[in-house]
Amino acid sequence: MDTTVPATDVQRVLPRDEWVKTLPQTIVASCVLLLDAEDRILLLRYAEGQPGAGLWGLPGGMLDHGEDPVGAACRELHEETGIVLDRAPRFLGYDHRADVKGTGPVLDFYFHGGRLAPGQTVRCSSEHDQDGLFALSDLESTSLSVPLPALTALHTAALTGTVVCLRDGLPH
């Protein structure tokens, strides 16, 4: 007579496709920091009707399915400004934001696209209604989509060739 009792506390192993669905979901975006000859940052203002309307931010946006962060940075820069980089942008750092507007975590990758050529024109997409070049000191009273401490750290990283790790917009 078999007296074994099936164990009830044994965890079942899920098939991989089901297990993947249980993992945390994170939105991933890429942004490009461009400087002019005076080390001013190119920022774009979100147009009326856009999330973040009236806020100034770096060119960038969310990755498309299967897209890598560098490719997304170049694509978003071109779509939002008409600018095409002549070389791959340099990695500047990342920002992990724990929860953005109740949608969960966002991981932003930042790249340095180099310097704007003298007289470089910016062709804003319909997503933006204005562009401008800003010194860090000009940004203290500017409504920003990226916190000023993050822009300051990214600006420094671009000028020094370093990398910065941000958490919720603050250097760590």
C-alpha positions in Angstrom: 0.0 0.0 0.0 1.3 3.4 -1.0 1.3 5.9 1.9 2.9 8.8 0.2 1.0 12.1 0.3 1.4 14.7 -2.5 3.3 17.8 -1.2 1.0 20.8 -1.3 3.7 23.4 -0.6 5.9 22.7 -3.7 6.2 25.7 -6.0 5.4 24.9 -9.6 7.9 26.1 -12.3 6.1 28.2 -14.9 6.9 27.9 -18.6 9.2 30.7 -19.7 6.5 32.7 -21.6 4.2 32.7 -18.6 7.1 33.5 -16.2 8.1 36.5 -18.3 4.6 38.0 -17.9 5.1 38.0 -14.2 8.2 40.2 -14.4 8.0 44.0 -13.6 7.4 46.1 -16.7 9.5 49.2 -17.2 9.1 52.0 -19.8 12.4 52.8 -21.6 13.2 56.1 -23.2 16.3 57.8 -24.8 17.2 61.5 -24.9 20.0 63.5 -26.6 21.8 66.4 -25.1 23.3 68.7 -27.7 25.4 71.7 -26.9 26.3 74.8 -28.9 29.8 76.5 -28.9 28.9 78.3 -25.7 28.0 75.1 -23.9 24.3 76.0 -23.9 21.8 73.1 -24.0 19.2 72.6 -26.8 15.8 72.2 -25.3 12.3 71.8 -26.9 9.0 73.0 -25.4 6.1 70.6 -25.5 3.2 72.1 -27.5 -0.4 72.6 -26.2 -2.3 69.3 -26.1 0.8 67.3 -25.4 1.6 65.6 -22.1 3.9 68.0 -20.4 2.6 71.0 -22.4 4.6 74.1 -21.7 7.6 72.2 -20.2 11.0 72.3 -21.7 13.0 69.1 -22.2 15.7 67.3 -24.2 14.8 65.8 -27.6 13.9 62.2 -27.0 11.2 59.6 -26.3 10.2 56.1 -25.8 11.8 53.1 -27.5 9.8 51.3 -30.2 9.4 47.6 -29.9 12.8 45.9 -30.4 14.7 49.2 -30.7 17.9 49.8 -28.9 18.5 53.0 -26.8 21.1 54.5 -29.2 18.9 53.9 -32.2 15.9 55.4 -30.4 18.0 58.5 -29.4 19.0 59.1 -33.0 15.5 58.5 -34.3 13.8 60.7 -31.7 16.4 63.5 -32.3 15.7 63.4 -36.0 11.9 63.2 -35.6 11.8 66.1 -33.1 14.4 68.5 -34.6 15.3 67.4 -38.1 18.9 66.9 -37.0 20.8 63.9 -38.1 24.0 63.1 -36.2 27.2 62.4 -38.2 28.4 59.8 -35.6 26.9 57.7 -32.8 26.1 59.7 -29.7 28.2 59.0 -26.6 26.5 57.4 -23.5 26.1 60.0 -20.8 24.1 58.1 -18.2 20.7 56.9 -17.1 17.9 57.9 -14.7 15.7 55.3 -13.0 12.4 56.9 -12.0 10.5 54.6 -9.7 7.0 55.7 -10.7 6.0 58.2 -13.4 2.4 59.5 -13.1 1.2 56.1 -11.8 2.4 54.1 -14.8 5.3 52.5 -13.0 9.0 52.7 -13.5 10.8 54.5 -16.3 14.4 54.1 -17.3 15.8 57.0 -19.3 19.0 56.7 -21.2 20.9 59.9 -22.0 23.4 60.5 -24.8 25.6 63.3 -25.8 25.1 64.1 -29.5 28.0 66.6 -29.7 27.9 70.2 -30.6 25.5 72.0 -32.9 27.1 73.4 -36.0 27.0 77.2 -36.2 23.7 78.3 -37.7 22.2 74.9 -37.2 18.5 75.1 -37.8 16.0 73.1 -35.7 12.8 71.9 -37.3 10.4 71.3 -34.4 7.9 68.4 -34.8 4.2 69.0 -34.1 5.0 67.6 -30.6 6.9 70.8 -29.8 6.2 74.5 -30.4 9.5 76.1 -29.6 13.2 75.4 -29.3 15.9 77.3 -27.5 19.5 77.2 -26.3 19.9 77.6 -22.5 22.8 78.1 -20.2 22.3 76.2 -16.9 21.9 79.6 -15.1 19.0 80.4 -17.4 17.0 77.3 -16.3 16.4 78.1 -12.6 13.0 79.7 -13.4 12.2 77.6 -16.5 9.5 74.9 -16.3 11.4 71.7 -17.1 10.4 68.1 -17.8 13.9 67.0 -16.6 14.8 68.2 -13.2 17.6 70.9 -13.1 19.9 68.7 -11.0 19.7 66.0 -13.7 20.4 68.5 -16.5 23.3 69.9 -14.5 24.8 66.4 -14.0 24.3 65.5 -17.7 25.8 68.8 -18.8 28.9 68.2 -16.6 29.2 64.6 -17.9 29.0 65.8 -21.5 31.8 68.4 -20.9 34.1 66.0 -18.8 33.6 62.8 -20.7 32.1 61.1 -17.6 28.9 59.1 -17.0 26.2 59.9 -14.5 23.7 57.6 -12.7 20.5 59.4 -11.6 17.7 58.2 -9.4 14.4 60.1 -9.8 16.3 63.0 -11.4 19.0 63.3 -8.8 22.7 62.2 -9.1 23.8 59.2 -7.0 
